[in-house]
Amino acid sequence: DKHGVINTEDVLCSVCGSGEATEEDNDVLLCDFRGCNRAYHMKCHIPVITEPPHEDEDWFCGTCTAYCACLEVVNDHFG
């Protein structure tokens, strides 16, 4: 919402479209990359996430991880 509060009912997996964690060890994770807004079940994400991140750690989805890796390569090449 306008105050930055996320309503858990509005969080849906970007792959299957469900917000329910129907299986054990299948939480829905939110990407922490600024502006991403993607969420994934641990088992829907590619690669599958076997361990949830610690609460004090940022987690980036595969798309954002690849984006950051590309930026790193470009920055290394062009300085």
Secondary structure, DSSP 4 states (H G I P E B T S, - for coil): -TTSPPPGGG---TTT------STT--EEE--STT---EEETTTSSSPPSSPPPTTS----HHHHHHHHHHHHHHHHH-
